Amino acid sequence: QVQLVESGGGLVQAGGSLRLSCAASGRAVSSYAVGWFRQAPGKEREFVTAVTWRGDRTYYADSVKGRFTISRDSAKNTLYLQMNSLKPEDTAKYYCAATSPNYRTTYYRQDEYDYWGQGTQVTVSS
């Protein structure tokens, strides 16, 4: 099993940047496919980005492509989400998640992920 703890959220102006971290304990984060999801008030939780356990492929929601970057530091057992050119519509609680993928894993569906952090709030002001 793996435990996940997010940090790095906060209040930022539109156009600014934030880097979220997701510290893993228990098993190595490199043993899992990992991703970020977000949930805005009154909305469903949605996929943001994911990376395969090998780190050889990344996936991004269209809404964040070109602005957000997922990365993983195996030595620190930590997952990152670099968010640039932030927009007010990026305001949400951001969650990291991990899964042991199989050949049917799409990486986009939250029900494919077994382990979740508690989330960190990101608020982008206009």
N, C-alpha and C positions, 0 to 999 in steps of 0.2 A: 504494500500500500504506500501511498504518498500523501503527504499533507501539504497544502498550498496556502501561502499567505501573501496577499497583495499589498502593495504600498505605492506611494508616489502620486496619488491623486491630489486634487486641489482645485483652486480657482485660477483661471487664466483668461486673458482677453483674447478675443477672436484674432486669429493670425499667429498666436503664440504656440509654444511647444511644451510638452510634458513627456516624461519618460516614466512609465509604470514598471514596477518590478513585481515578480512573483517568485518568492523564495520557496523552494521545495525541501521537505525533510522526509526521511524514510528512504524510499528507493530513489535512485538517481533519476532526475528529470529526463535524462537522455534515453531512459528505458521506455519512454512514452511519447506518443504524439501529444502535442500540447497546443492549446489555443486560447484565444480571448473572445469573450462574448460581452455584450453590454445590454443594459436595460434602462430605458428612460421612463420617467413617471407615466403611468397609464398605458404603457406599451409592453408588448411581448419582448422577452429577452431575444436578442438577435446575434448572429454570428458576426465577428469582426475579422479574425485572422487565425490561421493555424499553421503549424509546421510539423512535418512527419518526424518520426522518432530518429530516422537517419539524418534529418536536417537537410535532405536533398530536394525537398519540394515545399513551397509555401503557397498558401491560399489566402485570398483577401476578398472581402466584400467590395462590391463596386463603389460603394459610398466612401471607402477609405483608401482605395487603391491610389498609389502615388503619393499619399500623405503619411500613411502609417507604415511602420516596419517592425516585424517580429524578429526577435533574435533570442539566442539561448547561449548561456555560458555554462558549459558542463562542469568546469572547475569550481564554480561558485554554486552550482546546482540551482540556477536562477534563470527564469524566463523574463524577457523584457518586451515592452511595447513602446516604441518611440513614436510619438504622435506630433506631427508638424502641421502647420497651417490649419490650426483648429478652428472649427466653426461652432456657432451656438447649437446646432443640431447634433453635435458630438456629445453634448451634455448627457450623462448617464452614469450609472454605476457599472464599473467594469470588473469582470470576473475572469480569472484564469481557470483553466480546466485541463485535465489530463485523461488520456485513454490508452488502453492497449489495443491498437487497431487490428483489424483483420481485412480480408480482401474486399469486404463489403463496406468498409468505412468510407464515408464521403468527406468527413471532417467538418461539414457545414452544419450538422444537426446536433443540437445540444443533448439529445437523448443518447448520443453515441459516447458521451463522456461520463466517466465513472467518478472522477474526483474533482471537487470544486473548492475554490477559495471563498472567503467571506465577502469579497468585493471591496473596491475602493472608488470613491465618488470623484467624478470629474465634472466640473462646471465651467462652461465657456461663456463669458459675457460678451455681449455685442457692443 
